[in-house]
Amino acid sequence: MKYIMSIDQGTTGTTVALIETENFKLIDKINHEFRQIFPKPGEVEHDLEEIWESLRNGVEYLTKKHALTKDNITSIGITNQRETTCAFRKNGVPLYNAIVWQDRRTVPFCQSIKDRNLEKIISQKTGLLMDPYFSGSKMNWLINNSIKVQNAAKEGNLLFGTIDTYLLYKLTNYKSYFTDTTNASRTLLMNLKSCKWDEELCELFQVNQNQLPQIKNSIDNFGVTENLDFLPDGIPITGILGDQQAALFGQAGIKAGDAKCTYGTGAFALINTGDEIKESKNGLLSTVAYSHNDKNYYALEGSSYIAGAAVQWLRDNLNLFEKSPDVEKLAREVKDLSEIADLNFYPYFSGIGTPFWKPEAKASIIGMNRGTSKQHISRVCLEGIAMSIDDLFKSLSDDSTLELNEIKVDGGAVSNDLLCEIQACFSNLKVIRPNVIETTAFGAALAAAIGINLIDIDSIKSLWKHDKEFKSVDSEYYKNKKSNWKKYQKIIYLNK
């Protein structure tokens, strides 16, 4: 049997998956988590060596379990946490921990750019906002704050990249120094129209273009594996997509109007806008959906920084349950919803993304009393996730001028039926869950398959299968709760 190996390098762990090439079924997968490093409040880092080990461990597990050889693995696809920024030497040795997309240390720098009235120019060129979320300000911080990075730059031995670039570089024995358009479009350094590094932007962020990888199509020849002790030489790497674009691809979102929302550490909703770059009026970002045969396809995207991470906070910081899936059982124990009518959870642990973009915002639970229980908090946590994501859906609908009646969802958190039910009720949408909820890994595998001419892009639609639908229930509770949540959101976070 032949397989595509998909590497899904996420924020909390690395998943390696095998998709067989005959029917494109997910055969097996393994996830290895790694440390989340918090040097100071608001700062988030990852150890690149630990990320590499998590990839190695996943690949070794599957190759041994399935007795894989070079003949079994037709190609490799890579998908990755976007915006997370790496600095490393030409021999692949990291110069600093990766600065994670959630990190907020560059708020002062971003504000200085806004104070110079440069945000509009940046937005017009990149489709993005001047926010610490994106890679450019992280590169600027490393250049100005790390002695190792500064010395490497002086020696001509500094390379920057997002996670895809770092993994590709290591997998190919330091021969392939590339990124794809979807990842490059999240850096604040790429011109969205040309899909090339922008000289003016690089100068603004103090980044030398020689320190940046070459931008290629999402479906392309990225090189072959070489000199690894856990994979044979010569396996082609033919697909790279940022995780949210990979999820859209895995949801068969290849045409204008196709939409999805991924519930992972954060939540991200995208709608394909075809070959047209649409400018948002409602706090969305314009971005690349994918590139194929030197043609770029675009999307509008809404970002909610925290989704599944809010459940992890209940698990790890409050010790309400042992495993994240346990939150559903606990939340379902709330039988009388009137008990939580005035209890609101705002999951703004890393600020507010779309549509308000308030990086300084902090999370809160409002309306507690002596009777508030862990069951109550578990339930309103799921509600808070759903209502913050509802803000994304409203922006998507308004900007795209399309009436959203349904949304395809994916990611680990949507295995929680209650969360899907709550989302359908608050957003008044049909929520559709696919048969394969690991759509990031699936999307990267599809891109890799197209890259070796195993399938063509139009066949993706027929490979998508649905699992379950969740429909809105007309309920005064959801109407009143949403109104109550919005009221305090305006007062506390929007100063209205």
C-alpha positions in Angstrom: 0.0 0.0 0.0 1.2 3.5 -0.8 0.7 6.6 1.4 1.1 10.3 1.6 2.8 11.4 4.8 1.3 14.6 6.2 3.2 16.6 8.8 0.9 19.0 10.8 3.0 21.1 13.0 0.6 22.8 15.4 0.8 25.2 18.3 0.7 22.6 21.0 1.9 19.5 19.2 3.0 17.9 16.0 0.7 15.4 14.3 2.1 13.0 11.6 -0.6 11.3 9.6 -0.7 8.6 6.8 -3.3 9.0 4.1 -3.5 6.1 1.7 -3.4 7.0 -2.0 -6.2 4.8 -3.4 -9.2 6.2 -1.6 -7.6 9.0 0.4 -8.6 7.6 3.8 -6.8 8.6 6.9 -5.1 5.4 8.0 -3.2 6.4 11.1 -1.9 9.4 13.0 0.1 10.2 16.0 0.5 13.4 18.0 3.4 14.5 20.2 3.0 17.6 22.4 5.8 19.9 23.4 6.4 22.6 26.0 4.7 26.0 25.9 7.3 28.5 27.2 6.1 31.7 28.9 9.1 33.9 29.7 6.9 36.8 30.8 3.2 37.6 30.8 2.0 37.9 27.2 5.1 36.2 25.8 4.9 32.7 24.2 7.8 30.7 22.8 8.6 27.2 21.5 11.9 25.3 21.6 12.6 24.5 17.9 14.7 21.5 18.9 11.6 20.1 20.8 9.4 20.7 17.7 11.9 18.8 15.6 12.0 16.0 18.1 8.2 15.8 18.1 8.2 15.5 14.3 11.0 12.8 14.5 9.1 10.8 17.1 5.9 10.9 15.1 7.5 9.8 11.9 9.5 7.1 13.6 6.4 5.7 15.3 4.5 5.4 12.0 7.3 4.1 9.9 8.0 1.3 12.4 4.4 0.5 12.9 3.6 0.3 9.2 7.0 -1.0 8.1 7.3 2.0 5.7 10.0 2.2 3.0 10.7 4.8 0.3 8.5 2.8 -2.0 5.5 3.2 0.4 5.7 7.0 0.8 4.8 8.7 -2.4 5.2 12.3 -1.1 5.1 14.5 1.9 2.9 17.5 2.7 3.6 20.0 5.4 1.1 22.3 7.2 2.1 24.5 10.1 1.2 27.0 12.8 1.5 30.3 10.9 3.2 33.5 12.0 5.4 31.7 14.5 8.8 33.0 13.7 12.2 31.2 13.7 15.7 32.5 13.5 18.5 30.0 12.7 21.9 29.6 11.3 22.7 28.1 7.8 23.6 24.8 9.5 20.0 24.7 10.9 21.0 25.5 14.5 18.4 27.8 16.2 19.5 31.2 17.4 16.5 31.8 19.6 13.3 30.1 20.7 10.6 30.4 18.1 8.3 33.4 18.9 4.8 32.1 18.8 1.9 33.7 16.9 0.1 34.3 20.2 3.0 36.3 21.6 2.3 40.0 22.4 5.8 41.4 23.2 5.8 43.6 20.0 2.8 45.7 21.0 5.0 48.8 21.5 6.6 48.4 18.1 3.3 47.9 16.4 1.9 51.0 18.1 5.0 53.0 17.0 4.1 52.0 13.3 0.5 53.1 13.9 1.7 56.4 15.4 3.6 57.1 12.2 0.4 56.6 10.2 1.9 53.7 8.3 -0.8 51.1 9.0 -2.9 52.0 6.0 0.0 51.5 3.6 0.9 48.2 5.3 -2.8 47.0 5.0 -3.0 47.9 1.4 0.1 46.0 0.5 -0.4 42.9 2.7 -4.1 42.7 3.5 -3.2 42.5 7.2 -3.3 44.8 10.2 -0.4 46.1 12.2 -0.7 43.6 15.0 1.9 41.6 17.1 0.2 38.4 15.7 2.2 38.6 12.4 5.8 37.6 11.8 7.3 40.9 10.7 7.3 42.5 14.1 8.7 39.3 15.7 11.6 39.4 13.2 12.2 43.0 14.1 12.2 42.2 17.8 14.8 39.4 17.3 17.0 41.7 15.2 17.0 44.3 18.0 17.0 42.2 21.1 19.0 39.0 20.5 22.8 39.3 20.5 23.1 35.8 18.8 20.7 37.0 16.0 22.7 40.3 15.6 26.0 38.5 15.5 24.7 36.0 12.9 23.4 38.8 10.8 26.9 40.5 10.8 28.4 37.2 9.8 25.9 36.6 7.0 24.7 33.5 8.8 21.1 34.5 9.7 18.1 32.9 8.2 14.5 33.7 9.1 11.4 31.6 8.5 8.1 30.4 9.6 7.8 26.9 10.9 7.3 25.4 7.4 10.6 26.8 6.3 12.5 25.5 9.3 11.1 22.0 8.9 11.7 21.9 5.2 15.2 23.2 5.6 16.0 20.4 8.1 14.2 17.6 6.1 16.2 18.4 2.9 19.6 18.5 4.6 19.7 22.4 4.5 19.2 22.5 0.7 15.6 23.8 0.4 15.2 27.3 1.8 11.6 28.0 0.7 8.2 29.0 2.0 4.9 29.1 0.2 2.6 32.0 -0.5 0.1 31.2 2.3 2.8 31.4 5.0 4.5 34.3 3.4 1.2 36.2 3.3 1.2 36.2 7.1 4.5 37.9 7.6 3.6 41.6 6.9 6.6 41.5 4.4 4.9 40.0 1.3 3.0 42.1 -1.3 -0.3 40.4 -1.7 -0.7 41.2 -5.3 2.7 40.1 -6.5 3.2 37.4 -3.9 6.8 38.6 -3.6 8.8 40.1 -0.7 8.2 43.9 -0.7 11.3 46.0 -0.5 9.6 48.9 1.3 8.1 46.6 3.9 11.4 44.8 4.5 13.1 48.1 5.0 10.5 49.2 7.5 10.9 46.1 9.6 14.7 46.1 9.2 14.7 42.7 7.5 17.2 41.9 4.8 15.6 40.0 1.9 18.7 37.7 1.8 17.5 36.5 5.3 14.2 35.4 3.9 13.2 32.2 2.0 12.2 32.1 -1.6 8.4 32.1 -2.0 7.0 29.2 -4.1 3.5 28.0 -5.0 1.6 26.0 -2.3 1.7 23.1 -4.6 5.2 22.8 -6.0 8.5 20.9 -5.9 10.0 21.8 -2.6 12.9 19.3 -2.6 13.4 15.8 -1.3 14.3 14.2 2.0 18.0 13.7 2.6 20.4 12.5 5.3 17.7 11.8 7.9 18.0 8.8 10.3 14.2 8.5 10.5 13.1 8.7 6.8 14.6 7.4 3.5 16.3 9.7 1.1 14.6 11.0 -2.0 10.9 11.4 -0.8 9.5 14.4 -2.6 7.9 17.2 -0.6 5.3 18.7 -2.9 2.7 20.6 -0.8 3.0 23.3 1.9 0.1 25.3 3.3 -0.3 27.3 6.5 -2.6 25.4 8.8 -5.8 27.5 8.2 -5.4 27.4 4.5 -4.7 23.7 4.6 -7.9 23.2 6.6 -9.8 25.2 3.9 -8.2 23.0 1.2 -9.0 19.9 3.2 -12.7 21.0 3.4 -12.7 21.2 -0.4 -12.7 25.0 -0.2 -11.1 25.6 -3.6 -13.7 27.8 -5.2 -15.0 31.3 -4.4 -17.7 31.2 -1.7 -16.4 28.1 0.0 -16.1 28.7 3.8 -14.9 26.8 6.9 -14.0 27.4 10.5 -11.2 25.6 12.3 -11.4 25.1 16.1 -7.9 24.5 17.4 -5.9 26.4 19.9 -7.6 29.4 18.4 -10.4 29.6 15.8 -10.0 30.7 12.3 -12.8 31.2 9.7 -12.0 31.6 6.0 -14.0 32.2 2.9 -12.5 31.7 -0.5 -12.7 34.8 -2.7 -11.2 33.2 -5.9 -8.7 35.3 -7.8 -10.0 38.5 -6.3 -8.4 40.3 -3.4 -11.3 41.6 -1.3 -10.7 44.4 1.1 -12.5 44.0 4.4 -14.7 46.6 6.0 -15.4 44.5 9.1 -12.1 43.6 10.6 -11.2 40.6 8.4 -7.8 40.0 6.8 -7.1 39.4 3.1 -4.8 36.5 2.6 -3.7 33.9 0.1 -5.9 30.7 0.1 -3.4 28.7 -2.0 -1.3 29.0 -5.1 -1.2 26.5 -8.0 0.5 26.7 -11.4 1.6 30.3 -10.7 -2.0 31.4 -10.1 -3.0 32.8 -6.7 -6.3 32.3 -5.0 -7.3 34.5 -2.1 -9.5 34.4 1.0 -11.0 36.6 3.7 -10.1 35.4 7.2 -11.3 36.1 10.7 -9.2 35.1 13.7 -10.2 34.3 17.3 -7.0 33.8 19.2 -8.4 31.5 21.8 -10.7 28.5 21.3 -9.5 25.1 22.4 -6.9 26.9 24.5 -9.7 28.2 26.8 -10.6 24.5 27.6 -6.9 23.8 28.1 -6.8 26.6 30.7 -9.7 25.1 32.6 -7.8 21.8 32.5 -4.3 22.9 33.3 -4.8 26.1 35.4 -8.0 25.3 37.3 -7.7 21.5 37.2 -11.4 21.1 36.5 -10.9 17.9 34.6 -8.0 15.6 33.5 -8.5 15.6 29.7 -9.9 18.3 27.4 -12.8 16.2 26.0 -14.1 15.8 29.6 -15.3 19.4 29.4 -18.4 18.2 27.4 -19.5 15.8 30.1 -19.1 18.4 32.8 -20.9 21.1 30.8 -23.8 18.8 30.1 -24.4 18.4 33.8 -25.9 21.9 33.8 -29.5 21.0 33.3 -31.1 24.3 34.3 -29.7 27.0 32.0 -31.3 29.7 34.0 -28.5 29.1 36.6 -26.0 30.6 34.1 -28.1 33.2 32.5 -25.9 36.0 34.0 -22.6 34.1 33.8 -20.3 35.1 31.0 -16.9 33.8 29.9 -14.7 36.0 27.6 -11.8 33.9 26.3 -9.5 36.8 25.5 -6.3 35.3 27.0 -4.3 36.6 24.0 -6.3 39.7 23.2 -9.2 40.1 20.8 -8.8 39.3 17.1 -11.5 39.8 14.5 -13.4 42.1 14.2 -12.2 44.4 17.0 -8.4 43.8 17.2 -7.7 44.6 20.8 -4.3 43.0 21.6 -4.3 44.4 25.1 -7.6 42.7 26.1 -7.6 40.2 29.0 -9.8 37.2 29.6 -12.6 37.3 32.2 -15.4 35.5 33.8 -18.3 37.8 34.8 -21.4 37.1 36.9 -20.1 34.5 39.4 -21.8 33.9 42.8 -21.3 31.5 45.7 -23.2 28.9 43.8 -21.1 29.0 40.7 -19.7 25.5 40.0 -17.1 23.9 37.8 -20.0 22.6 35.7 -21.3 26.2 35.2 -17.8 27.4 34.3 -17.3 24.6 31.8 -20.6 25.3 30.1 -20.0 29.1 29.8 -16.5 28.5 28.6 -18.0 26.7 25.5 -20.5 29.4 25.1 -17.8 32.1 25.2 -15.8 30.3 22.6 -18.9 30.1 20.4 -19.9 33.7 20.8 -16.4 35.0 20.0 -16.4 32.9 16.9 -19.9 34.2 16.0 -18.2 37.6 15.7 -16.1 36.1 12.9 -19.1 34.7 11.1 -20.9 38.0 11.1 -17.9 39.7 9.6 -17.5 37.0 6.9 -21.1 37.4 5.9 -21.0 41.2 5.8 -17.7 41.4 3.9 -18.3 38.6 1.3 -21.9 39.8 0.7 -22.9 36.2 0.9 -25.6 35.0 3.3 -24.0 32.3 5.4 -26.6 29.6 6.1 -24.1 26.9 6.9 -20.4 26.5 7.9 -18.1 23.6 7.6 -16.1 23.1 10.8 -13.0 21.1 11.7 -10.2 20.9 14.2 -9.9 18.9 17.5 -12.5 20.9 19.4 -15.4 20.1 17.1 -15.3 16.5 18.3 -17.3 18.1 21.1 -20.9 17.8 20.0 -22.1 20.2 22.7 -19.8 23.0 21.4 -21.2 22.4 17.8 -24.8 22.5 19.1 -24.1 25.8 21.0 -22.4 27.3 17.9 -25.3 26.4 15.7 -27.8 28.1 18.2 -25.8 31.3 18.8 -25.0 31.8 15.1 -28.3 30.5 13.7 -26.3 28.4 11.2 -26.2 24.8 10.1 -22.8 23.5 11.4 -21.4 20.7 9.3 -18.7 18.4 10.6 -16.7 16.4 8.1 -15.8 12.7 8.4 -12.1 13.7 8.8 -11.9 16.5 11.3 -8.0 16.5 10.9 -8.5 18.6 7.8 -5.2 20.5 8.2 -3.3 17.3 7.8 -5.8 16.1 5.1 -5.4 19.4 3.2 -1.6 19.2 3.2 -1.9 15.6 1.9 -4.2 16.6 -0.9 -1.8 19.4 -1.9 1.1 16.9 -1.9 -0.9 14.5 -4.1 -1.6 17.2 -6.6 2.1 18.1 -6.6 3.0 14.6 -7.8 0.1 14.5 -10.3 -1.6 11.7 -8.3 -4.9 13.6 -8.6 -6.0 16.9 -10.1 -7.4 19.8 -8.1 -11.0 19.4 -9.3 -11.2 15.9 -7.8 -11.0 17.3 -4.3 -14.7 18.0 -4.1 -15.5 14.3 -4.5 -13.1 13.3 -1.7 -14.8 15.4 1.0 -17.3 13.4 3.1 -19.6 14.7 5.8 -20.1 13.2 9.3 -22.8 15.1 11.2 -24.9 18.3 11.0 -26.0 20.5 13.9 -29.0 22.8 13.5 -30.0 25.9 15.3 -32.8 25.5 17.9 -35.1 28.5 18.5 -34.6 29.3 22.1 -35.1 32.5 24.2 -32.1 31.4 26.3 -29.7 31.7 23.4 -31.1 35.0 22.3 -31.0 36.5 25.8 -27.6 35.1 26.6 -26.1 36.5 23.4 -27.5 39.9 24.1 -26.2 39.8 27.7 -22.7 38.7 26.5 -22.6 41.5 23.8 -23.7 44.1 26.4 -20.7 43.4 28.7 -18.4 43.0 25.8 -19.2 46.5 24.7 -18.9 48.0 28.2 -15.7 46.2 29.3 -13.7 45.6 26.1 -15.0 48.1 23.5 -15.6 51.1 25.9 -19.0 51.7 24.5 
